[in-house]
Amino acid sequence: MARFAAIGLDHRHVYDLTAGLLAEGAVCAGYNPDTTDPRVLAGFRKRFPDVPAVETERLLDDPAIDFIVLSARPCDRADLAIAAMRRGKDVMSDKPGVTTMAQLDAVRRAVAETGRIWSICVGRVASPAIQAALQVVRSGELGRLVQVVNLAPHRLNRALRPAWFFDKPAYGGIINDIGVHAIDTFLAFADAPDAEIASATIGAFGTDPPGFEDFAELILQTPAVRGYCRMDWFTPDGLPTWGDGRLFLVGSEGSLELRKNLDIEGRPGTDHMFVANRTGTRYVDCSGLPVTYYRDFLTSLTTRSFDPEPVFTMCRLALTAQASASRFTAERRP
């Protein structure tokens, strides 16, 4: 039975990571209560009241703990992951796993030297709808895949955000932070080990504080597939979810759309898939399909079969796009 510890309770994603692992039979042996957001800590204690609070160094040195779950400030995750790997522990990190190319290089060296696993939980691996869509594409039903369009609006929820959320060095910029999801998804659908960044643009449309990156566009390509990604912080308050995430796939013989978080005027719930092919259309409710990421991660602890290269690649592309993007600041209208 695998045992893990949660370090860095700075983002609410730690709830999902912990709950997903517990559901697969892992044991949370402790958590470090240090946090930049007391509300996240309170939420963790409420959800997991039987997990003890333990100081970080004790958790890292405990030989009975197999791996560490990280949801610290993004800029702190690389150093914590390296410290854990060098003390014989595997790592499951919230995204983004790194905020600079130097951090990525350091993590890569630590993985090579220790043989430990460094996994980042991104949206694709935790989405039953995306897993279902991948099966459709790989079955050949859509013919040759031509384009992937990924729309990723998010709600700002300003009152719930800690100060580091608005500090670019702390989170790494909008493409590195939330664009990494879209990059990973594109590579998976394109079935490609790498991609070229054809274009990247970052905008600041006036969200306080001045200069905060609240919009970005990214165009990716492989020799066979094109991809367009849009990410922003403009989900309206009236929408009953944090963002109307949508994925569009265009193939030579069919098309597919995912409404990942809601069907805006139709069916209740999440994970809606719509497919059109040569013979007709169909709707698939993917919400009850299994998510295997946590189970697969736990299996890799014993098989040691985890391939780190896709994780390195998505991080490198996100950092490169973030650094190379053209930038504009829109003037505020009176």
Phi, psi and omega in degrees: 000118184288142179241139180221166176230148178257123181235130180088076180268066183251351180221144184295346176302339180298333178296312182294318180299313181295313181296320180297320179289318179298323180295336179265008174099000177287162182242128175272112186274350180166168176218151175271121186281356178297134183204154171267356183221096182304335180292325177293317178299315179298320179294323178294314180298323179293319183283328185230067188293341183269357181274128183280150173276129184220142180295147188304312184298324178294321179294318181293329183270352183286113183290346180275354179264125184275324182207165183243138172256128185243127170220040178287180170308139183308322182290345181262350189292322182297312181297320178294320179296317180296317178299318180294315181296321181286351173252021171084021183241144172280169188223133165245118184248144166294159175275154348282148182283338181217163177236353178220159178293327177297320176297317180299317178298320180293320178295318179301317178297318181296319178297316181294322185279332184256337185074014181276163180269134173234103183246142178243127179276108177249173188301322183301315187288341181254011184248113176296328180293317179294321178297320178294319180295323177299320178297320179297313180298315184288343176285344182089003184299327181271002185076213179281126180291132183251314185212146173239124176243123184238116178252123188230070174285147179229152174272136183292318181049052188308318185295341182261000186266134174286169185299324184294339180299331181259006182255104188305315177301336182282325183249346172092002180097160189295320180290318179295326185282300183252342177289339180299329175301310184294323179296313178299318180296317179299313181299322180294313181290324178286349182052048186237142178283345183201172179209163175257139175272106181280328182198146175212135181221138178235135180233152173238105186267013174109007175294130178290143000285160181307136179089355179297131182283106185246004181205143175204149173233147183215131175244124180244155177207148167242177177301342186243336190226144174251151179219138176238133180230135173234134178226143181200172178244042187243023174298124182290151182299332182285348179284133186278033175200170185287346179178140179274072180294129183225145179229128180241130177241129177245122176242170182290344182228009180182174178218163183213141174230138171248132165251098193285329187247337177191155168260105202304329178226020186231244188290146178285167173088194185238177171061061179262132179235135179236127183236136172235129181225197185293339186250348181161202180231160175205157175247139178231125173275109185264001189296334181267001181285151184285149169257121188257000186304313184292319177296317180296321178298313180297323177297320182294339177297328180263325182278338184055037184261009184289130178262114184279346188300317177301326179290315177301318184295314181295324178293316180299315180296319179296315180294320180294314179297319179300315184286328187265354186296142168287151187229146175215151176239117182282139177289140177284138176271145181294000000 
